[in-house]
Amino acid sequence: MARTHAAGLAAVLNALEVFRRGEAPYGLDLDAVVLVADAPGRLPRPLAEHVKVIESVIDVYRVPWVPAWRLGDLSGQPPREAEALARLTARAR
């Protein structure tokens, strides 16, 4: 899981490179990446381009900006954009 700011996306790209080179710890698999919006609105072009690169090599689940979650309020339905991730993690309501 990573935030969609520059440092978060760079960390994902670095992790993907570790797996590509076969340097990940034995038995550790990476099947997908969860990207959590770091701010409301669209990503700036340079960040969106990083996301496209990530999506070209691994499944990506996107979680939108949810103001209530910043305050710890996890009540209610997950946003529509996060329903696939909620089902995958058995957290669908």
C-alpha positions in Angstrom: 0.0 0.0 0.0 1.2 3.5 -0.8 0.0 7.0 -1.0 -0.1 8.6 -4.4 2.4 11.3 -3.6 5.9 11.3 -5.2 7.6 9.5 -2.4 4.8 6.8 -2.1 4.9 6.0 -5.9 8.7 6.0 -5.8 8.6 3.4 -3.0 6.2 1.2 -5.0 8.5 1.4 -8.1 11.4 0.5 -5.9 9.6 -2.5 -4.4 8.6 -3.7 -7.9 12.2 -3.5 -9.0 13.2 -5.6 -6.0 10.7 -8.3 -7.0 11.8 -8.1 -10.7 15.4 -8.7 -9.8 14.4 -11.6 -7.6 15.8 -10.0 -4.4 12.6 -10.2 -2.4 12.7 -12.4 0.7 12.0 -16.1 0.0 8.3 -17.0 0.0 7.2 -13.4 -0.3 4.9 -12.7 -3.3 3.5 -9.4 -4.5 0.2 -9.9 -6.3 -1.2 -6.3 -6.3 -0.6 -2.8 -5.1 -3.0 -0.5 -3.3 -2.7 3.2 -4.0 -4.4 5.5 -1.6 -5.1 9.1 -2.7 -2.9 11.6 -0.9 -5.3 14.5 -1.6 -8.7 15.1 -3.2 -8.8 15.6 -7.0 -6.9 14.4 -10.0 -3.2 13.4 -9.8 -0.7 15.8 -11.4 0.5 14.5 -14.8 4.0 13.3 -13.5 2.3 11.3 -10.8 -0.3 9.9 -13.1 2.5 8.7 -15.4 4.1 6.8 -12.5 0.8 5.2 -11.8 0.5 4.1 -15.5 3.9 2.4 -15.2 2.9 0.6 -12.1 -0.4 -0.5 -13.6 1.6 -1.9 -16.6 3.3 -4.5 -14.4 1.0 -5.4 -11.6 -2.7 -5.2 -10.6 -3.5 -1.9 -8.9 -6.4 -1.1 -6.6 -7.1 2.6 -6.2 -8.6 4.1 -3.0 -10.0 7.6 -3.4 -9.7 10.5 -1.0 -12.2 10.0 1.9 -12.2 13.0 4.3 -13.9 11.0 7.1 -11.2 8.4 7.1 -8.6 11.1 8.1 -10.6 11.4 11.3 -10.8 7.6 11.8 -14.5 7.4 10.8 -14.7 4.1 8.9 -18.5 3.8 9.2 -20.6 3.5 6.1 -20.1 1.9 2.8 -16.7 2.0 1.1 -16.5 4.3 -1.9 -17.6 2.7 -5.1 -14.0 3.0 -6.4 -12.8 0.8 -3.5 -15.5 -1.9 -3.7 -13.3 -4.4 -5.5 -10.6 -4.0 -2.9 -13.2 -4.4 -0.1 -14.4 -7.6 -1.7 -10.9 -8.9 -2.1 -10.1 -8.3 1.6 -13.6 -9.6 2.7 -14.4 -6.2 4.2 -17.4 -5.6 2.0 -20.6 -4.7 3.9 
